[in-house]
Amino acid sequence: MVGGTEKYTAIQKNFDYQIAQGNTHHWTWIDAIQMAMPAYAMLTQITKDRKYLDYAIKSYLWTRDSCGGGLFNVKEGLWWRDKNFVPPYKESDGKNCYWSRGNGWVYAALCRTMSTMDKKDKYYKLLKKDYLAMTAALEKLQREDGFWNASLASQDYAGPELSGTALFLYGMSWGVNNGLLKRSKYQSILDKAWKACASCVHNDGFLGYVQGSGDRPASSQPCTYVREPDFDDYGLGCFLLGVTEYYKTTK
């Protein structure tokens, strides 16, 4: 590892402390899966100590299956952001509330975690199953203009939104590049998503259609081409993650 162990020892110390507490019930909202799971997996990759990956998967499964009754709707292949959005909560049109960026964080986390693992690993197979379920759900929800709505299954706050779209572009591109998805089926979906993301870029590099901070589709609305989000670093990060992985599909 370039630069030596100083790059990760502080993180390792923190993770060791968390594991020692024996509590895998910290990830009470789905954004946390992206914030933590890939990092634990990378530490196992670096140290060869499986305890970090074991802890991450136990935490993931608690969020998936137990938190709020389980935040992953296996039947629909999408995630509720946290326990506050599990039914009977509904959008105004009666649809379930699946926040685009929240689902994008999980989708990206699955890819980034699987990237550290052997394909024969039992955890890889578990995450792959969820990844493919999400992919099947997401491909049906893409808009004609290439974007995904902020509320994935609802017409509430329908319209272009960059951060979720870019994360889905990343996840599906990663699937094509790693042989999990067929290029013949998904390249057209990716091309549309790329064009959608590219349409958000102003001449000076400013990114439009980035939903600001929040916890639901209704947060930081309206999301427009010219509105500056109250916290936009993740918008740029999602964009770069998505378009660089998409580029690999075109070579």
C-alpha positions as CSV (number, residue, x, y, z in Angstrom):
1,M,0.0,0.0,0.0
2,V,1.5,3.3,-1.1
3,G,2.6,5.4,1.9
4,G,2.4,2.6,4.5
5,T,0.2,1.7,7.4
6,E,-0.2,5.3,8.6
7,K,-2.9,5.7,6.0
8,Y,-5.3,3.3,7.8
9,T,-4.1,2.6,11.3
10,A,-6.3,5.3,12.8
11,I,-9.3,3.9,11.0
12,Q,-8.4,0.4,12.1
13,K,-8.2,1.5,15.7
14,N,-11.7,3.0,15.4
15,F,-13.1,-0.1,13.8
16,D,-11.5,-2.3,16.4
17,Y,-13.2,-0.3,19.1
18,Q,-16.6,-0.5,17.3
19,I,-16.3,-4.3,16.9
20,A,-15.3,-4.7,20.6
21,Q,-18.6,-3.2,21.6
22,G,-20.4,-6.1,20.0
23,N,-23.2,-3.9,18.6
24,T,-24.1,-4.3,14.9
25,H,-27.2,-2.1,15.2
26,H,-25.6,1.2,14.2
27,W,-26.7,1.5,10.6
28,T,-30.2,2.8,11.2
29,W,-30.4,4.6,7.9
30,I,-29.4,3.3,4.5
31,D,-26.9,6.0,3.7
32,A,-24.7,4.5,6.5
33,I,-24.2,1.3,4.4
34,Q,-22.2,3.3,1.9
35,M,-20.5,5.3,4.6
36,A,-19.2,2.2,6.4
37,M,-19.5,-1.2,4.6
38,P,-16.9,-0.6,1.8
39,A,-14.4,0.7,4.3
40,Y,-14.7,-2.4,6.5
41,A,-14.3,-4.6,3.5
42,M,-11.2,-2.7,2.3
43,L,-9.6,-3.1,5.7
44,T,-10.1,-6.8,5.5
45,Q,-8.6,-6.7,2.0
46,I,-5.5,-4.8,3.4
47,T,-5.0,-6.7,6.7
48,K,-6.3,-10.1,5.6
49,D,-8.3,-10.1,8.9
50,R,-11.8,-11.3,8.1
51,K,-13.3,-9.8,11.3
52,Y,-13.8,-6.5,9.7
53,L,-15.8,-7.9,6.8
54,D,-17.7,-10.2,9.2
55,Y,-18.8,-7.2,11.3
56,A,-19.8,-5.2,8.2
57,I,-22.0,-8.0,6.8
58,K,-23.6,-8.6,10.2
59,S,-24.4,-4.8,10.4
60,Y,-25.7,-4.8,6.8
61,L,-28.0,-7.8,7.4
62,W,-29.4,-6.2,10.5
63,T,-30.2,-3.0,8.5
64,R,-31.6,-5.1,5.7
65,D,-33.7,-7.6,7.6
66,S,-34.4,-6.2,11.1
67,C,-34.2,-2.4,11.4
68,G,-37.7,-1.1,11.3
69,G,-38.9,-4.6,10.3
70,G,-36.3,-4.6,7.5
71,L,-35.4,-1.7,5.3
72,F,-35.0,-3.7,2.1
73,N,-38.2,-4.6,0.4
74,V,-37.2,-7.9,-1.2
75,K,-40.4,-8.1,-3.3
76,E,-39.7,-4.7,-4.9
77,G,-35.9,-4.7,-4.8
78,L,-35.7,-1.2,-3.2
79,W,-34.8,0.2,0.1
80,W,-36.7,2.5,2.6
81,R,-34.4,5.2,3.8
82,D,-35.0,4.4,7.5
83,K,-37.8,3.1,9.8
84,N,-39.8,6.3,9.4
85,F,-40.6,5.4,5.8
86,V,-41.6,1.8,6.1
87,P,-45.4,1.4,5.4
88,P,-47.9,2.5,6.4
89,Y,-45.9,5.6,5.2
90,K,-46.8,6.5,1.7
91,E,-46.2,9.2,-0.9
92,S,-49.2,11.4,-1.8
93,D,-50.1,9.2,-4.7
94,G,-50.1,6.0,-2.5
95,K,-46.8,4.7,-3.7
96,N,-44.0,3.5,-1.4
97,C,-41.3,6.1,-0.6
98,Y,-38.0,5.0,-2.0
99,W,-35.5,7.8,-2.0
100,S,-33.3,7.8,-5.1
101,R,-30.0,9.0,-3.5
102,G,-30.5,6.7,-0.5
103,N,-30.9,3.7,-2.8
104,G,-28.0,4.9,-4.9
105,W,-25.8,4.9,-1.8
106,V,-26.7,1.2,-1.1
107,Y,-26.2,0.3,-4.8
108,A,-22.7,1.8,-4.9
109,A,-21.8,0.2,-1.6
110,L,-22.7,-3.2,-2.9
111,C,-20.4,-2.7,-5.9
112,R,-17.5,-1.2,-3.9
113,T,-17.7,-4.0,-1.3
114,M,-17.9,-6.8,-3.8
115,S,-14.9,-5.3,-5.6
116,T,-12.7,-6.3,-2.6
117,M,-13.9,-9.9,-2.4
118,D,-13.4,-13.2,-4.1
119,K,-16.4,-14.1,-6.3
120,K,-16.6,-17.5,-4.5
121,D,-17.0,-15.9,-1.1
122,K,-20.3,-16.5,0.5
123,Y,-20.7,-12.8,1.3
124,Y,-20.0,-11.9,-2.4
125,K,-22.9,-14.2,-3.4
126,L,-25.2,-12.6,-0.8
127,L,-24.4,-9.1,-1.9
128,K,-24.6,-10.1,-5.6
129,K,-28.2,-11.3,-5.0
130,D,-29.3,-8.0,-3.6
131,Y,-27.4,-6.1,-6.3
132,L,-29.2,-8.0,-9.0
133,A,-32.6,-7.5,-7.3
134,M,-31.9,-3.8,-7.1
135,T,-30.8,-3.7,-10.8
136,A,-34.0,-5.4,-11.9
137,A,-36.1,-2.9,-10.0
138,L,-34.1,0.2,-11.2
139,E,-34.1,-0.6,-14.9
140,K,-37.9,-0.5,-14.9
141,L,-38.0,2.9,-13.2
142,Q,-35.6,4.9,-15.4
143,R,-37.3,7.9,-17.0
144,E,-37.4,8.4,-20.8
145,D,-34.9,11.3,-20.4
146,G,-32.4,9.0,-18.6
147,F,-32.9,10.3,-15.1
148,W,-34.6,8.6,-12.1
149,N,-37.1,10.5,-10.0
150,A,-36.1,11.6,-6.5
151,S,-38.9,9.3,-5.3
152,L,-38.2,6.2,-7.4
153,A,-41.6,4.6,-7.6
154,S,-43.7,7.8,-7.3
155,Q,-44.6,10.8,-9.3
156,D,-44.1,13.0,-6.2
157,Y,-41.3,15.4,-7.0
158,A,-40.9,13.9,-10.4
159,G,-38.1,15.4,-12.6
160,P,-34.4,15.3,-13.2
161,E,-32.1,14.6,-10.2
162,L,-28.4,14.0,-10.6
163,S,-27.0,12.4,-7.5
164,G,-29.2,9.3,-7.5
165,T,-29.0,9.0,-11.3
166,A,-25.2,9.2,-11.2
167,L,-25.0,6.5,-8.5
168,F,-27.2,4.2,-10.6
169,L,-25.1,4.9,-13.6
170,Y,-22.0,3.9,-11.6
171,G,-23.7,0.7,-10.3
172,M,-24.9,-0.6,-13.6
173,S,-21.7,0.4,-15.4
174,W,-19.8,-1.5,-12.7
175,G,-22.0,-4.5,-13.3
176,V,-21.4,-4.5,-17.0
177,N,-17.6,-4.0,-16.5
178,N,-17.5,-6.9,-14.1
179,G,-19.6,-9.4,-16.0
180,L,-22.7,-9.3,-13.8
181,L,-24.9,-7.5,-16.3
182,K,-25.1,-8.1,-20.1
183,R,-23.8,-5.2,-22.1
184,S,-26.3,-6.0,-24.9
185,K,-29.2,-5.3,-22.4
186,Y,-27.8,-2.5,-20.3
187,Q,-25.7,-0.3,-22.6
188,S,-28.7,1.6,-23.9
189,I,-29.8,2.3,-20.3
190,L,-26.3,3.5,-19.4
191,D,-26.1,5.7,-22.5
192,K,-29.4,7.4,-21.5
193,A,-28.2,7.9,-18.0
194,W,-24.9,9.3,-19.2
195,K,-26.7,11.8,-21.4
196,A,-28.9,12.8,-18.5
197,C,-25.9,13.4,-16.2
198,A,-24.0,15.3,-19.0
199,S,-27.1,17.6,-19.4
200,C,-26.6,18.8,-15.8
201,V,-23.2,20.4,-16.4
202,H,-23.2,24.1,-16.9
203,N,-20.5,25.8,-19.1
204,D,-18.6,26.8,-16.0
205,G,-18.7,23.3,-14.5
206,F,-21.5,23.9,-12.1
207,L,-23.8,20.9,-11.7
208,G,-27.5,21.4,-11.9
209,Y,-30.3,19.1,-10.6
210,V,-28.4,18.1,-7.5
211,Q,-30.9,17.6,-4.6
212,G,-29.6,19.2,-1.5
213,S,-29.2,17.5,1.9
214,G,-32.1,15.7,3.5
215,D,-33.6,12.3,4.2
216,R,-36.4,12.0,1.6
217,P,-37.6,13.0,-1.9
218,A,-39.3,16.0,-0.4
219,S,-36.1,17.4,1.0
220,S,-34.4,20.5,-0.5
221,Q,-37.1,20.9,-3.2
222,P,-37.4,22.2,-5.8
223,C,-34.5,20.5,-7.5
224,T,-33.7,22.6,-10.6
225,Y,-31.0,23.2,-13.2
226,V,-29.9,26.5,-11.6
227,R,-30.5,26.0,-7.9
228,E,-27.4,25.6,-5.8
229,P,-27.8,22.8,-3.2
230,D,-27.0,23.5,0.4
231,F,-24.4,20.8,0.4
232,D,-23.1,19.7,-3.0
233,D,-19.8,17.8,-2.5
234,Y,-21.6,14.5,-2.8
235,G,-23.2,15.7,-6.1
236,L,-19.7,16.1,-7.6
237,G,-18.5,12.8,-6.1
238,C,-21.5,10.9,-7.4
239,F,-21.1,12.5,-10.9
240,L,-17.4,11.5,-11.1
241,L,-18.0,8.0,-9.7
242,G,-20.7,7.4,-12.3
243,V,-19.2,8.9,-15.4
244,T,-15.7,7.4,-14.9
245,E,-17.2,3.9,-14.5
246,Y,-19.5,4.5,-17.5
247,Y,-16.5,5.5,-19.6
248,K,-15.0,2.0,-19.2
249,T,-18.1,0.5,-20.8
250,T,-17.5,2.5,-24.0
251,K,-13.9,1.3,-24.6
